[in-house]
Amino acid sequence: MKPDYNKWKGKELWTIYQGAWIVAGANPPEGGDLFKAFENPPGNVANEIYDHAKDAIDKGKLKHFGSRTSQLPHVRVDPADFLAWLKQKGGYTIPSELSELASKADKPLTLKERDNLMRMIGVLYAFIAGDTQEQKPHPQFVNQTQLINLLTEKYAGIPGLSVRNFQEVLPASKRLLESR
């Protein structure tokens, strides 16, 4: 049965298992032995895509969220990133219903989008730090360095969440927020 592409386009994240089945043109099987479903068409195509996605994650060519270790087939990916990776890999046809989503990953943020995200980060940082007169700092907030250490430890392995990135983004976002 053909997947409801509108439903899948609205999801924030897919598992690599779901992505493989969606691109293969079928709804991802649920429950039971998930890998047994690979034995019947279009499972052979879904299985190939799934195996390529695992390898791409292991080689750092496909961004994922959370730990990959022992969580297969539930490793989560951004749908646009997954489709853009598969498009770049070649050899598979992205369903036309998903072509718009596949091209989203190729577009950089506009300056306005970037500034809006930086302001959101600034507001969250100010909230945690208790930078307003009415609010006290979050109980676990001691200083920026300890906050960064806590975040990088808690979210280890997520691309972009490094000590260096936090050290650059937090002060820059605070300055942008203050310059409104």
N, C-alpha and C positions, 0 to 999 in steps of 0.2 A: 504494500500500500504506500502510495506517494506521501511524503511528509507534508505537514502543514507549514510551509516555508514562512508564512507570516508569523506564526507562533515562534518558530525557531529564531527568526530575525529579531524578535523582541527580547530574547534572553540575554542577560548580561554576560554569562559565561556558559560554555559548553564543556562537557568532558570530551576527551579525544575520542572516546568510544562513540558518543553521540555525533560528533563532527564527521567521523568516518562514515557512519550510516547515512547521515543527511546528504553528504556529497554523493554517496552511492545511490541516492534516490529512494531511500526507504526510511520508515520510522525506526528509530533505535529500539531493539527488543528490550523488554523490561522483565526483571525477575527470572528465576531459574538460572540455568547455566548460560551466561551471556556469551561465552566463547563458542558454545555449540551452534549458535545462530550463524556463525561464520561459515558453516558447512554448506549452507544452501544459498543460491543466488538471491539477492546481490551481495550476499555475505562475503564472497571471495574478493570483491572489489573493496568492500568495507574493511576486510582484514588486511589487505595490502596497505590501504591508507593508514589504518591504525598502527601497523608495524612501522611505517615510515615516520609517523608522528612520534612514536616512542623514541626512535633513533634520533630524530631531529631535536627532541627535548634533551636527550642525553648528550648531544653534541653542542647544545646551546644555540641551535638554529631556530627554535620555536619557543617563545616565551610561554611560561606556565605559572599558575598560581598555587601556592602551597608546595608541599613536599612531593616529589615524584616517587620516592622510595616506598615500596609496598602498597601504593594506593591505586595501582592499575586495576581496572580501567577508568578510574575516577579522577585522573589528573585533569584539572580544569584549564581552559585556554579562552582567550578572548576570541569570539567568533570571527571578527574581521581579521585579526592576526592569523588565525588558523587558515582562513580562506586565502589570504594574501600569500602565506607560506606555501600552500598547496599550489596556487597559481604559479608562483615562482619556480617551484619544483618541477612543474610540467608533467605531462603524461595523464592528467585527469581533467575532466570537464567539470567546471563549476556550474551547477544549475543556473539557468538564466535568472531565476527568481532570487538568487543570492549574489548576482554580479555586482549590484550596488553596494552591498555589504562588504564584498571582497575589495572594492576600490577604496573604502573608507580608511583602511589601514595605511594606504599610500599617501594620504593627505596630511601634511603637517598642520599643527595648530596655527590659527591666525594669532596675531599679536593680541587682539581683544580676548580671544579664548584663553590664551596663556595668562594674561593679566587677571582675568576672572578667576582662574584656578589658583593663581598666586594669592589673590585676596582671600579666597576661601581658606587656604592653608594658613594665612596670617590670622584670620578670625579664629580658627581652631587653636592655633598656637597661643593667641592672646587669652582665649577662654581657659585653656589648660594652665597657663602661667598666672592667671588671675590679674591681668593687666588693667582691669577696670576697677574703679574705686569701690563699686558695689560688690565685687566678687573677690573671694579669696582663692589662692591657687588650689589646683586639684591636690588632694592629700598626698599623692605619690610624686608630685612635682617638687624637685629640689632645685634644679637648675637645668639649663639647656643641655649641657653635656650629659647629665644623667638621663634626661629624657631621650636624647638621641641613642644612648647606649641601650636603654630599655626597649626602644622601638626596633633597633637593628637586631637585638637578640630575639625578641618576640617574633619578628617577621623575617628571620634569616632565610635567605634563598630566594626572596622575591626580587626580581630585577628592578633596579633603580632605587632601592631602599638601603643605601649605603651611608656610612658615617659621613663621608665627604659630601654626598648629595644633600643630606640633612643640614650639614654645617653651612652650605651655600644657600639652600632654599629657605630655611626658617628666618634668618635675618633679612633676606631680600623680600620675603613675603610680608614681614612685619613693616619694613620701610614702605613698601608699596601701599599697604593698608593705611599707614599714617599719613601718606601724601595725598590721600583722596582729595 
